[in-house]
Amino acid sequence: MQSKYYKASQVMQILGISRVTLWHWEQVGYLKPYRFGRSVYYRISDIQSLGSKKPPKFLSIYSKLKHNKKSL
C-alpha cells in the first residue's frame, strides 16, 4: 500500500492555517512532516486523523521560551 502525501501549501489551504501554525504543530508533535530533499510533505492519513485529536495550545511553546530567557 502506497501512502499519498500533501505538500505543505496544500495542508495550509485545506486546514485553513498559516505556515506558523503548521510549524508549531510540527514542533509539538501534533503533525509529522516528511522531508524529501528540500520539500516538506504530510501524509494524507495523518491529515484525516487530525479530526480526532485536540489541537495543541499555540502559546504554550512561547511561554516556555519566554520563561527560559528570564533564567539566562
PQR file of N, CA, C, O and H, with PARSE charges and radii, in Angstrom:
ATOM      1  N   MET A   1       0.843  -1.192   0.000 -0.4000 1.5000
ATOM      2  CA  MET A   1       0.000   0.000   0.000 -0.0000 2.0000
ATOM      3  C   MET A   1       0.879   1.242   0.000  0.5500 1.7000
ATOM      4  O   MET A   1       1.773   1.384   0.834 -0.5500 1.4000
ATOM      5  N   GLN A   2       0.623   2.114  -0.917 -0.4000 1.5000
ATOM      6  CA  GLN A   2       1.435   3.304  -1.058 -0.0000 2.0000
ATOM      7  C   GLN A   2       0.755   4.489  -0.372  0.5500 1.7000
ATOM      8  O   GLN A   2      -0.429   4.743  -0.595 -0.5500 1.4000
ATOM      9  H   GLN A   2      -0.103   1.999  -1.594  0.4000 1.0000
ATOM     10  N   SER A   3       1.503   5.209   0.458 -0.4000 1.5000
ATOM     11  CA  SER A   3       0.959   6.382   1.133 -0.0000 2.0000
ATOM     12  C   SER A   3       0.996   7.567   0.186  0.5500 1.7000
ATOM     13  O   SER A   3       1.934   7.721  -0.596 -0.5500 1.4000
ATOM     14  H   SER A   3       2.464   5.003   0.639  0.4000 1.0000
ATOM     15  N   LYS A   4      -0.003   8.383   0.259 -0.4000 1.5000
ATOM     16  CA  LYS A   4      -0.039   9.598  -0.546 -0.0000 2.0000
ATOM     17  C   LYS A   4       0.244  10.777   0.367  0.5500 1.7000
ATOM     18  O   LYS A   4      -0.040  10.742   1.564 -0.5500 1.4000
ATOM     19  H   LYS A   4      -0.765   8.258   0.894  0.4000 1.0000
ATOM     20  N   TYR A   5       0.799  11.802  -0.212 -0.4000 1.5000
ATOM     21  CA  TYR A   5       1.233  12.955   0.566 -0.0000 2.0000
ATOM     22  C   TYR A   5       0.666  14.256   0.003  0.5500 1.7000
ATOM     23  O   TYR A   5       0.392  14.371  -1.192 -0.5500 1.4000
ATOM     24  H   TYR A   5       1.030  11.830  -1.184  0.4000 1.0000
ATOM     25  N   TYR A   6       0.497  15.243   0.905 -0.4000 1.5000
ATOM     26  CA  TYR A   6       0.158  16.606   0.520 -0.0000 2.0000
ATOM     27  C   TYR A   6       1.389  17.474   0.724  0.5500 1.7000
ATOM     28  O   TYR A   6       2.186  17.235   1.630 -0.5500 1.4000
ATOM     29  H   TYR A   6       0.720  15.150   1.876  0.4000 1.0000
ATOM     30  N   LYS A   7       1.536  18.475  -0.117 -0.4000 1.5000
ATOM     31  CA  LYS A   7       2.568  19.485   0.098 -0.0000 2.0000
ATOM     32  C   LYS A   7       2.124  20.381   1.251  0.5500 1.7000
ATOM     33  O   LYS A   7       0.939  20.440   1.577 -0.5500 1.4000
ATOM     34  H   LYS A   7       0.887  18.669  -0.853  0.4000 1.0000
ATOM     35  N   ALA A   8       3.077  21.074   1.863 -0.4000 1.5000
ATOM     36  CA  ALA A   8       2.771  21.965   2.983 -0.0000 2.0000
ATOM     37  C   ALA A   8       1.749  23.019   2.580  0.5500 1.7000
ATOM     38  O   ALA A   8       0.841  23.324   3.354 -0.5500 1.4000
ATOM     39  H   ALA A   8       4.040  21.026   1.598  0.4000 1.0000
ATOM     40  N   SER A   9       1.881  23.578   1.386 -0.4000 1.5000
ATOM     41  CA  SER A   9       0.942  24.609   0.930 -0.0000 2.0000
ATOM     42  C   SER A   9      -0.479  24.061   0.812  0.5500 1.7000
ATOM     43  O   SER A   9      -1.444  24.771   1.094 -0.5500 1.4000
ATOM     44  H   SER A   9       2.618  23.331   0.757  0.4000 1.0000
ATOM     45  N   GLN A  10      -0.610  22.803   0.395 -0.4000 1.5000
ATOM     46  CA  GLN A  10      -1.927  22.179   0.297 -0.0000 2.0000
ATOM     47  C   GLN A  10      -2.539  21.972   1.686  0.5500 1.7000
ATOM     48  O   GLN A  10      -3.733  22.196   1.885 -0.5500 1.4000
ATOM     49  H   GLN A  10       0.174  22.226   0.166  0.4000 1.0000
ATOM     50  N   VAL A  11      -1.718  21.547   2.635 -0.4000 1.5000
ATOM     51  CA  VAL A  11      -2.195  21.324   4.001 -0.0000 2.0000
ATOM     52  C   VAL A  11      -2.682  22.643   4.603  0.5500 1.7000
ATOM     53  O   VAL A  11      -3.732  22.680   5.245 -0.5500 1.4000
ATOM     54  H   VAL A  11      -0.748  21.365   2.473  0.4000 1.0000
ATOM     55  N   MET A  12      -1.930  23.716   4.401 -0.4000 1.5000
ATOM     56  CA  MET A  12      -2.327  25.017   4.931 -0.0000 2.0000
ATOM     57  C   MET A  12      -3.665  25.453   4.340  0.5500 1.7000
ATOM     58  O   MET A  12      -4.510  25.995   5.052 -0.5500 1.4000
ATOM     59  H   MET A  12      -1.077  23.686   3.880  0.4000 1.0000
ATOM     60  N   GLN A  13      -3.858  25.222   3.063 -0.4000 1.5000
ATOM     61  CA  GLN A  13      -5.100  25.615   2.403 -0.0000 2.0000
ATOM     62  C   GLN A  13      -6.265  24.741   2.874  0.5500 1.7000
ATOM     63  O   GLN A  13      -7.343  25.261   3.163 -0.5500 1.4000
ATOM     64  H   GLN A  13      -3.172  24.782   2.485  0.4000 1.0000
ATOM     65  N   ILE A  14      -6.065  23.431   2.954 -0.4000 1.5000
ATOM     66  CA  ILE A  14      -7.123  22.509   3.367 -0.0000 2.0000
ATOM     67  C   ILE A  14      -7.583  22.790   4.794  0.5500 1.7000
ATOM     68  O   ILE A  14      -8.781  22.839   5.074 -0.5500 1.4000
ATOM     69  H   ILE A  14      -5.189  23.009   2.719  0.4000 1.0000
ATOM     70  N   LEU A  15      -6.611  22.976   5.698 -0.4000 1.5000
ATOM     71  CA  LEU A  15      -6.930  23.173   7.110 -0.0000 2.0000
ATOM     72  C   LEU A  15      -7.225  24.627   7.469  0.5500 1.7000
ATOM     73  O   LEU A  15      -7.739  24.909   8.552 -0.5500 1.4000
ATOM     74  H   LEU A  15      -5.638  22.936   5.471  0.4000 1.0000
ATOM     75  N   GLY A  16      -6.901  25.546   6.563 -0.4000 1.5000
ATOM     76  CA  GLY A  16      -7.139  26.963   6.829 -0.0000 2.0000
ATOM     77  C   GLY A  16      -6.227  27.508   7.915  0.5500 1.7000
ATOM     78  O   GLY A  16      -6.653  28.294   8.761 -0.5500 1.4000
ATOM     79  H   GLY A  16      -6.484  25.316   5.684  0.4000 1.0000
ATOM     80  N   ILE A  17      -4.955  27.079   7.885 -0.4000 1.5000
ATOM     81  CA  ILE A  17      -3.987  27.515   8.892 -0.0000 2.0000
ATOM     82  C   ILE A  17      -2.824  28.219   8.219  0.5500 1.7000
ATOM     83  O   ILE A  17      -2.639  28.121   7.006 -0.5500 1.4000
ATOM     84  H   ILE A  17      -4.609  26.440   7.198  0.4000 1.0000
ATOM     85  N   SER A  18      -2.041  28.929   9.021 -0.4000 1.5000
ATOM     86  CA  SER A  18      -0.870  29.633   8.498 -0.0000 2.0000
ATOM     87  C   SER A  18       0.361  28.714   8.565  0.5500 1.7000
ATOM     88  O   SER A  18       0.326  27.644   9.173 -0.5500 1.4000
ATOM     89  H   SER A  18      -2.191  29.008  10.006  0.4000 1.0000
ATOM     90  N   ARG A  19       1.423  29.155   7.938 -0.4000 1.5000
ATOM     91  CA  ARG A  19       2.692  28.411   7.977 -0.0000 2.0000
ATOM     92  C   ARG A  19       3.218  28.354   9.408  0.5500 1.7000
ATOM     93  O   ARG A  19       3.801  27.348   9.813 -0.5500 1.4000
ATOM     94  H   ARG A  19       1.452  30.024   7.445  0.4000 1.0000
ATOM     95  N   VAL A  20       3.021  29.410  10.166 -0.4000 1.5000
ATOM     96  CA  VAL A  20       3.487  29.450  11.555 -0.0000 2.0000
ATOM     97  C   VAL A  20       2.770  28.377  12.381  0.5500 1.7000
ATOM     98  O   VAL A  20       3.399  27.684  13.181 -0.5500 1.4000
ATOM     99  H   VAL A  20       2.547  30.227   9.837  0.4000 1.0000
ATOM    100  N   THR A  21       1.460  28.245  12.185 -0.4000 1.5000
ATOM    101  CA  THR A  21       0.695  27.227  12.909 -0.0000 2.0000
ATOM    102  C   THR A  21       1.168  25.834  12.513  0.5500 1.7000
ATOM    103  O   THR A  21       1.321  24.961  13.367 -0.5500 1.4000
ATOM    104  H   THR A  21       0.949  28.808  11.535  0.4000 1.0000
ATOM    105  N   LEU A  22       1.396  25.627  11.236 -0.4000 1.5000
ATOM    106  CA  LEU A  22       1.882  24.334  10.753 -0.0000 2.0000
ATOM    107  C   LEU A  22       3.245  24.012  11.373  0.5500 1.7000
ATOM    108  O   LEU A  22       3.486  22.879  11.789 -0.5500 1.4000
ATOM    109  H   LEU A  22       1.272  26.336  10.542  0.4000 1.0000
ATOM    110  N   TRP A  23       4.123  24.995  11.434 -0.4000 1.5000
ATOM    111  CA  TRP A  23       5.443  24.812  12.050 -0.0000 2.0000
ATOM    112  C   TRP A  23       5.285  24.459  13.533  0.5500 1.7000
ATOM    113  O   TRP A  23       5.952  23.556  14.038 -0.5500 1.4000
ATOM    114  H   TRP A  23       3.927  25.915  11.096  0.4000 1.0000
ATOM    115  N   HIS A  24       4.401  25.177  14.218 -0.4000 1.5000
ATOM    116  CA  HIS A  24       4.170  24.925  15.643 -0.0000 2.0000
ATOM    117  C   HIS A  24       3.678  23.491  15.852  0.5500 1.7000
ATOM    118  O   HIS A  24       4.154  22.797  16.750 -0.5500 1.4000
ATOM    119  H   HIS A  24       3.859  25.911  13.807  0.4000 1.0000
ATOM    120  N   TRP A  25       2.741  23.053  15.037 -0.4000 1.5000
ATOM    121  CA  TRP A  25       2.215  21.697  15.153 -0.0000 2.0000
ATOM    122  C   TRP A  25       3.325  20.664  14.955  0.5500 1.7000
ATOM    123  O   TRP A  25       3.328  19.619  15.605 -0.5500 1.4000
ATOM    124  H   TRP A  25       2.355  23.617  14.307  0.4000 1.0000
ATOM    125  N   GLU A  26       4.269  20.962  14.055 -0.4000 1.5000
ATOM    126  CA  GLU A  26       5.416  20.065  13.863 -0.0000 2.0000
ATOM    127  C   GLU A  26       6.267  20.016  15.128  0.5500 1.7000
ATOM    128  O   GLU A  26       6.694  18.942  15.552 -0.5500 1.4000
ATOM    129  H   GLU A  26       4.266  21.812  13.527  0.4000 1.0000
ATOM    130  N   GLN A  27       6.513  21.181  15.733 -0.4000 1.5000
ATOM    131  CA  GLN A  27       7.383  21.271  16.910 -0.0000 2.0000
ATOM    132  C   GLN A  27       6.837  20.523  18.117  0.5500 1.7000
ATOM    133  O   GLN A  27       7.599  19.937  18.885 -0.5500 1.4000
ATOM    134  H   GLN A  27       6.166  22.053  15.390  0.4000 1.0000
ATOM    135  N   VAL A  28       5.515  20.540  18.285 -0.4000 1.5000
ATOM    136  CA  VAL A  28       4.911  19.880  19.444 -0.0000 2.0000
ATOM    137  C   VAL A  28       4.495  18.436  19.143  0.5500 1.7000
ATOM    138  O   VAL A  28       3.976  17.745  20.020 -0.5500 1.4000
ATOM    139  H   VAL A  28       4.896  21.016  17.660  0.4000 1.0000
ATOM    140  N   GLY A  29       4.721  17.981  17.911 -0.4000 1.5000
ATOM    141  CA  GLY A  29       4.427  16.593  17.558 -0.0000 2.0000
ATOM    142  C   GLY A  29       2.991  16.319  17.174  0.5500 1.7000
ATOM    143  O   GLY A  29       2.583  15.159  17.107 -0.5500 1.4000
ATOM    144  H   GLY A  29       5.143  18.542  17.199  0.4000 1.0000
ATOM    145  N   TYR A  30       2.213  17.361  16.919 -0.4000 1.5000
ATOM    146  CA  TYR A  30       0.809  17.189  16.541 -0.0000 2.0000
ATOM    147  C   TYR A  30       0.687  16.673  15.111  0.5500 1.7000
ATOM    148  O   TYR A  30      -0.242  15.931  14.790 -0.5500 1.4000
ATOM    149  H   TYR A  30       2.545  18.303  16.974  0.4000 1.0000
ATOM    150  N   LEU A  31       1.622  17.066  14.257 -0.4000 1.5000
ATOM    151  CA  LEU A  31       1.623  16.655  12.853 -0.0000 2.0000
ATOM    152  C   LEU A  31       3.062  16.395  12.429  0.5500 1.7000
ATOM    153  O   LEU A  31       3.939  17.235  12.634 -0.5500 1.4000
ATOM    154  H   LEU A  31       2.376  17.669  14.518  0.4000 1.0000
ATOM    155  N   LYS A  32       3.298  15.237  11.841 -0.4000 1.5000
ATOM    156  CA  LYS A  32       4.658  14.844  11.479 -0.0000 2.0000
ATOM    157  C   LYS A  32       4.961  15.192  10.023  0.5500 1.7000
ATOM    158  O   LYS A  32       4.244  14.764   9.119 -0.5500 1.4000
ATOM    159  H   LYS A  32       2.585  14.555  11.674  0.4000 1.0000
ATOM    160  N   PRO A  33       6.030  15.973   9.792 -0.5600 1.5000
ATOM    161  CA  PRO A  33       6.428  16.293   8.422  0.2800 2.0000
ATOM    162  C   PRO A  33       7.329  15.196   7.849  0.5500 1.7000
ATOM    163  O   PRO A  33       8.038  14.508   8.583 -0.5500 1.4000
ATOM    164  N   TYR A  34       7.285  15.053   6.551 -0.4000 1.5000
ATOM    165  CA  TYR A  34       8.179  14.137   5.834 -0.0000 2.0000
ATOM    166  C   TYR A  34       8.931  14.975   4.823  0.5500 1.7000
ATOM    167  O   TYR A  34       8.325  15.639   3.982 -0.5500 1.4000
ATOM    168  H   TYR A  34       6.709  15.613   5.955  0.4000 1.0000
ATOM    169  N   ARG A  35      10.238  14.946   4.904 -0.4000 1.5000
ATOM    170  CA  ARG A  35      11.052  15.773   4.025 -0.0000 2.0000
ATOM    171  C   ARG A  35      11.704  14.912   2.947  0.5500 1.7000
ATOM    172  O   ARG A  35      12.340  13.893   3.219 -0.5500 1.4000
ATOM    173  H   ARG A  35      10.730  14.408   5.588  0.4000 1.0000
ATOM    174  N   PHE A  36      11.517  15.368   1.723 -0.4000 1.5000
ATOM    175  CA  PHE A  36      12.137  14.727   0.568 -0.0000 2.0000
ATOM    176  C   PHE A  36      12.937  15.820  -0.126  0.5500 1.7000
ATOM    177  O   PHE A  36      12.387  16.663  -0.834 -0.5500 1.4000
ATOM    178  H   PHE A  36      11.001  16.196   1.502  0.4000 1.0000
ATOM    179  N   GLY A  37      14.245  15.786   0.095 -0.4000 1.5000
ATOM    180  CA  GLY A  37      15.068  16.877  -0.403 -0.0000 2.0000
ATOM    181  C   GLY A  37      14.747  18.130   0.391  0.5500 1.7000
ATOM    182  O   GLY A  37      14.791  18.118   1.621 -0.5500 1.4000
ATOM    183  H   GLY A  37      14.691  15.101   0.670  0.4000 1.0000
ATOM    184  N   ARG A  38      14.423  19.211  -0.309 -0.4000 1.5000
ATOM    185  CA  ARG A  38      14.078  20.461   0.364 -0.0000 2.0000
ATOM    186  C   ARG A  38      12.574  20.648   0.521  0.5500 1.7000
ATOM    187  O   ARG A  38      12.130  21.645   1.091 -0.5500 1.4000
ATOM    188  H   ARG A  38      14.387  19.220  -1.308  0.4000 1.0000
ATOM    189  N   SER A  39      11.793  19.706   0.025 -0.4000 1.5000
ATOM    190  CA  SER A  39      10.338  19.815   0.087 -0.0000 2.0000
ATOM    191  C   SER A  39       9.781  19.122   1.328  0.5500 1.7000
ATOM    192  O   SER A  39      10.323  18.116   1.788 -0.5500 1.4000
ATOM    193  H   SER A  39      12.154  18.896  -0.439  0.4000 1.0000
ATOM    194  N   VAL A  40       8.694  19.674   1.862 -0.4000 1.5000
ATOM    195  CA  VAL A  40       8.046  19.131   3.053 -0.0000 2.0000
ATOM    196  C   VAL A  40       6.666  18.619   2.659  0.5500 1.7000
ATOM    197  O   VAL A  40       5.898  19.313   1.993 -0.5500 1.4000
ATOM    198  H   VAL A  40       8.254  20.491   1.489  0.4000 1.0000
ATOM    199  N   TYR A  41       6.368  17.402   3.077 -0.4000 1.5000
ATOM    200  CA  TYR A  41       5.091  16.776   2.774 -0.0000 2.0000
ATOM    201  C   TYR A  41       4.478  16.211   4.049  0.5500 1.7000
ATOM    202  O   TYR A  41       5.161  16.003   5.052 -0.5500 1.4000
ATOM    203  H   TYR A  41       6.992  16.838   3.617  0.4000 1.0000
ATOM    204  N   TYR A  42       3.161  15.966   3.983 -0.4000 1.5000
ATOM    205  CA  TYR A  42       2.420  15.397   5.104 -0.0000 2.0000
ATOM    206  C   TYR A  42       1.540  14.287   4.569  0.5500 1.7000
ATOM    207  O   TYR A  42       0.929  14.432   3.510 -0.5500 1.4000
ATOM    208  H   TYR A  42       2.606  16.134   3.168  0.4000 1.0000
ATOM    209  N   ARG A  43       1.470  13.176   5.290 -0.4000 1.5000
ATOM    210  CA  ARG A  43       0.636  12.056   4.873 -0.0000 2.0000
ATOM    211  C   ARG A  43      -0.836  12.437   4.896  0.5500 1.7000
ATOM    212  O   ARG A  43      -1.298  13.090   5.831 -0.5500 1.4000
ATOM    213  H   ARG A  43       1.967  13.057   6.150  0.4000 1.0000
ATOM    214  N   ILE A  44      -1.560  12.038   3.885 -0.4000 1.5000
ATOM    215  CA  ILE A  44      -2.997  12.292   3.825 -0.0000 2.0000
ATOM    216  C   ILE A  44      -3.689  11.637   5.015  0.5500 1.7000
ATOM    217  O   ILE A  44      -4.595  12.228   5.603 -0.5500 1.4000
ATOM    218  H   ILE A  44      -1.185  11.507   3.125  0.4000 1.0000
ATOM    219  N   SER A  45      -3.278  10.434   5.375 -0.4000 1.5000
ATOM    220  CA  SER A  45      -3.897   9.737   6.509 -0.0000 2.0000
ATOM    221  C   SER A  45      -3.672  10.493   7.816  0.5500 1.7000
ATOM    222  O   SER A  45      -4.540  10.478   8.690 -0.5500 1.4000
ATOM    223  H   SER A  45      -2.542   9.954   4.897  0.4000 1.0000
ATOM    224  N   ASP A  46      -2.517  11.156   7.966 -0.4000 1.5000
ATOM    225  CA  ASP A  46      -2.254  11.961   9.166 -0.0000 2.0000
ATOM    226  C   ASP A  46      -3.173  13.180   9.211  0.5500 1.7000
ATOM    227  O   ASP A  46      -3.670  13.550  10.275 -0.5500 1.4000
ATOM    228  H   ASP A  46      -1.812  11.168   7.257  0.4000 1.0000
ATOM    229  N   ILE A  47      -3.396  13.799   8.058 -0.4000 1.5000
ATOM    230  CA  ILE A  47      -4.272  14.967   7.984 -0.0000 2.0000
ATOM    231  C   ILE A  47      -5.701  14.564   8.337  0.5500 1.7000
ATOM    232  O   ILE A  47      -6.389  15.274   9.069 -0.5500 1.4000
ATOM    233  H   ILE A  47      -2.992  13.499   7.194  0.4000 1.0000
ATOM    234  N   GLN A  48      -6.142  13.420   7.812 -0.4000 1.5000
ATOM    235  CA  GLN A  48      -7.500  12.955   8.064 -0.0000 2.0000
ATOM    236  C   GLN A  48      -7.715  12.588   9.528  0.5500 1.7000
ATOM    237  O   GLN A  48      -8.825  12.732  10.040 -0.5500 1.4000
ATOM    238  H   GLN A  48      -5.583  12.843   7.217  0.4000 1.0000
ATOM    239  N   SER A  49      -6.682  12.121  10.201 -0.4000 1.5000
ATOM    240  CA  SER A  49      -6.822  11.722  11.607 -0.0000 2.0000
ATOM    241  C   SER A  49      -6.790  12.904  12.580  0.5500 1.7000
ATOM    242  O   SER A  49      -7.034  12.719  13.772 -0.5500 1.4000
ATOM    243  H   SER A  49      -5.781  12.004   9.784  0.4000 1.0000
ATOM    244  N   LEU A  50      -6.495  14.107  12.099 -0.4000 1.5000
ATOM    245  CA  LEU A  50      -6.442  15.277  12.977 -0.0000 2.0000
ATOM    246  C   LEU A  50      -7.796  15.589  13.601  0.5500 1.7000
ATOM    247  O   LEU A  50      -7.852  16.190  14.674 -0.5500 1.4000
ATOM    248  H   LEU A  50      -6.297  14.258  11.130  0.4000 1.0000
ATOM    249  N   GLY A  51      -8.874  15.198  12.958 -0.4000 1.5000
ATOM    250  CA  GLY A  51     -10.204  15.471  13.491 -0.0000 2.0000
ATOM    251  C   GLY A  51     -10.448  14.808  14.833  0.5500 1.7000
ATOM    252  O   GLY A  51     -11.269  15.281  15.619 -0.5500 1.4000
ATOM    253  H   GLY A  51      -8.829  14.710  12.087  0.4000 1.0000
ATOM    254  N   SER A  52      -9.740  13.713  15.104 -0.4000 1.5000
ATOM    255  CA  SER A  52      -9.921  13.009  16.371 -0.0000 2.0000
ATOM    256  C   SER A  52      -8.953  13.482  17.456  0.5500 1.7000
ATOM    257  O   SER A  52      -9.045  13.038  18.601 -0.5500 1.4000
ATOM    258  H   SER A  52      -9.073  13.329  14.465  0.4000 1.0000
ATOM    259  N   LYS A  53      -8.027  14.377  17.109 -0.4000 1.5000
ATOM    260  CA  LYS A  53      -7.056  14.893  18.078 -0.0000 2.0000
ATOM    261  C   LYS A  53      -7.428  16.310  18.486  0.5500 1.7000
ATOM    262  O   LYS A  53      -8.005  17.067  17.704 -0.5500 1.4000
ATOM    263  H   LYS A  53      -7.952  14.738  16.179  0.4000 1.0000
ATOM    264  N   LYS A  54      -7.093  16.652  19.703 -0.4000 1.5000
ATOM    265  CA  LYS A  54      -7.290  18.020  20.179 -0.0000 2.0000
ATOM    266  C   LYS A  54      -6.067  18.845  19.772  0.5500 1.7000
ATOM    267  O   LYS A  54      -4.939  18.450  20.069 -0.5500 1.4000
ATOM    268  H   LYS A  54      -6.625  16.037  20.338  0.4000 1.0000
ATOM    269  N   PRO A  55      -6.269  19.991  19.094 -0.5600 1.5000
ATOM    270  CA  PRO A  55      -5.119  20.803  18.686  0.2800 2.0000
ATOM    271  C   PRO A  55      -4.353  21.330  19.892  0.5500 1.7000
ATOM    272  O   PRO A  55      -4.954  21.626  20.924 -0.5500 1.4000
ATOM    273  N   PRO A  56      -3.028  21.450  19.774 -0.5600 1.5000
ATOM    274  CA  PRO A  56      -2.235  21.969  20.895  0.2800 2.0000
ATOM    275  C   PRO A  56      -2.494  23.452  21.097  0.5500 1.7000
ATOM    276  O   PRO A  56      -2.904  24.156  20.174 -0.5500 1.4000
ATOM    277  N   LYS A  57      -2.250  23.916  22.309 -0.4000 1.5000
ATOM    278  CA  LYS A  57      -2.376  25.346  22.580 -0.0000 2.0000
ATOM    279  C   LYS A  57      -1.192  26.048  21.942  0.5500 1.7000
ATOM    280  O   LYS A  57      -0.043  25.647  22.123 -0.5500 1.4000
ATOM    281  H   LYS A  57      -1.917  23.344  23.059  0.4000 1.0000
ATOM    282  N   PHE A  58      -1.486  27.092  21.202 -0.4000 1.5000
ATOM    283  CA  PHE A  58      -0.459  27.770  20.419 -0.0000 2.0000
ATOM    284  C   PHE A  58       0.573  28.467  21.284  0.5500 1.7000
ATOM    285  O   PHE A  58       1.760  28.445  20.960 -0.5500 1.4000
ATOM    286  H   PHE A  58      -2.420  27.417  21.055  0.4000 1.0000
ATOM    287  N   LEU A  59       0.153  29.080  22.370 -0.4000 1.5000
ATOM    288  CA  LEU A  59       1.073  29.889  23.158 -0.0000 2.0000
ATOM    289  C   LEU A  59       1.940  29.086  24.109  0.5500 1.7000
ATOM    290  O   LEU A  59       2.837  29.653  24.732 -0.5500 1.4000
ATOM    291  H   LEU A  59      -0.812  29.098  22.633  0.4000 1.0000
ATOM    292  N   SER A  60       1.707  27.797  24.245 -0.4000 1.5000
ATOM    293  CA  SER A  60       2.464  27.016  25.212 -0.0000 2.0000
ATOM    294  C   SER A  60       3.962  27.020  24.928  0.5500 1.7000
ATOM    295  O   SER A  60       4.760  27.128  25.860 -0.5500 1.4000
ATOM    296  H   SER A  60       0.978  27.336  23.739  0.4000 1.0000
ATOM    297  N   ILE A  61       4.358  26.905  23.679 -0.4000 1.5000
ATOM    298  CA  ILE A  61       5.789  26.881  23.351 -0.0000 2.0000
ATOM    299  C   ILE A  61       6.407  28.259  23.593  0.5500 1.7000
ATOM    300  O   ILE A  61       7.559  28.348  24.016 -0.5500 1.4000
ATOM    301  H   ILE A  61       3.710  26.817  22.922  0.4000 1.0000
ATOM    302  N   TYR A  62       5.657  29.336  23.330 -0.4000 1.5000
ATOM    303  CA  TYR A  62       6.200  30.671  23.514 -0.0000 2.0000
ATOM    304  C   TYR A  62       6.341  31.028  24.986  0.5500 1.7000
ATOM    305  O   TYR A  62       7.267  31.747  25.362 -0.5500 1.4000
ATOM    306  H   TYR A  62       4.720  29.264  22.987  0.4000 1.0000
ATOM    307  N   SER A  63       5.445  30.538  25.816 -0.4000 1.5000
ATOM    308  CA  SER A  63       5.579  30.807  27.243 -0.0000 2.0000
ATOM    309  C   SER A  63       6.809  30.094  27.799  0.5500 1.7000
ATOM    310  O   SER A  63       7.470  30.620  28.694 -0.5500 1.4000
ATOM    311  H   SER A  63       4.693  29.953  25.511  0.4000 1.0000
ATOM    312  N   LYS A  64       7.124  28.909  27.284 -0.4000 1.5000
ATOM    313  CA  LYS A  64       8.332  28.204  27.719 -0.0000 2.0000
ATOM    314  C   LYS A  64       9.577  28.952  27.269  0.5500 1.7000
ATOM    315  O   LYS A  64      10.540  29.064  28.028 -0.5500 1.4000
ATOM    316  H   LYS A  64       6.587  28.482  26.557  0.4000 1.0000
ATOM    317  N   LEU A  65       9.569  29.465  26.042 -0.4000 1.5000
ATOM    318  CA  LEU A  65      10.721  30.216  25.550 -0.0000 2.0000
ATOM    319  C   LEU A  65      10.926  31.490  26.367  0.5500 1.7000
ATOM    320  O   LEU A  65      12.057  31.841  26.704 -0.5500 1.4000
ATOM    321  H   LEU A  65       8.787  29.375  25.426  0.4000 1.0000
ATOM    322  N   LYS A  66       9.836  32.177  26.683 -0.4000 1.5000
ATOM    323  CA  LYS A  66       9.916  33.404  27.464 -0.0000 2.0000
ATOM    324  C   LYS A  66      10.473  33.106  28.855  0.5500 1.7000
ATOM    325  O   LYS A  66      11.300  33.858  29.370 -0.5500 1.4000
ATOM    326  H   LYS A  66       8.917  31.892  26.410  0.4000 1.0000
ATOM    327  N   HIS A  67      10.021  32.015  29.457 -0.4000 1.5000
ATOM    328  CA  HIS A  67      10.489  31.623  30.777 -0.0000 2.0000
ATOM    329  C   HIS A  67      11.985  31.294  30.750  0.5500 1.7000
ATOM    330  O   HIS A  67      12.721  31.680  31.658 -0.5500 1.4000
ATOM    331  H   HIS A  67       9.349  31.404  29.039  0.4000 1.0000
ATOM    332  N   ASN A  68      12.429  30.593  29.727 -0.4000 1.5000
ATOM    333  CA  ASN A  68      13.839  30.220  29.608 -0.0000 2.0000
ATOM    334  C   ASN A  68      14.741  31.438  29.414  0.5500 1.7000
ATOM    335  O   ASN A  68      15.874  31.442  29.893 -0.5500 1.4000
ATOM    336  H   ASN A  68      11.831  30.280  28.989  0.4000 1.0000
ATOM    337  N   LYS A  69      14.261  32.463  28.724 -0.4000 1.5000
ATOM    338  CA  LYS A  69      15.058  33.673  28.524 -0.0000 2.0000
ATOM    339  C   LYS A  69      15.291  34.393  29.853  0.5500 1.7000
ATOM    340  O   LYS A  69      16.372  34.939  30.075 -0.5500 1.4000
ATOM    341  H   LYS A  69      13.340  32.460  28.335  0.4000 1.0000
ATOM    342  N   LYS A  70      14.296  34.401  30.734 -0.4000 1.5000
ATOM    343  CA  LYS A  70      14.430  35.082  32.014 -0.0000 2.0000
ATOM    344  C   LYS A  70      15.491  34.442  32.892  0.5500 1.7000
ATOM    345  O   LYS A  70      16.140  35.121  33.687 -0.5500 1.4000
ATOM    346  H   LYS A  70      13.418  33.958  30.553  0.4000 1.0000
ATOM    347  N   SER A  71      15.669  33.126  32.748 -0.4000 1.5000
ATOM    348  CA  SER A  71      16.643  32.439  33.577 -0.0000 2.0000
ATOM    349  C   SER A  71      18.074  32.578  33.083  0.5500 1.7000
ATOM    350  O   SER A  71      19.014  32.187  33.775 -0.5500 1.4000
ATOM    351  H   SER A  71      15.141  32.574  32.102  0.4000 1.0000
ATOM    352  N   LEU A  72      18.243  33.139  31.875 -0.4000 1.5000
ATOM    353  CA  LEU A  72      19.598  33.307  31.319 -0.0000 2.0000
ATOM    354  C   LEU A  72      20.359  34.408  31.975  0.5500 1.7000
ATOM    355  O   LEU A  72      21.508  34.664  31.613 -0.5500 1.4000
ATOM    356  H   LEU A  72      17.479  33.456  31.313  0.4000 1.0000
TER
END
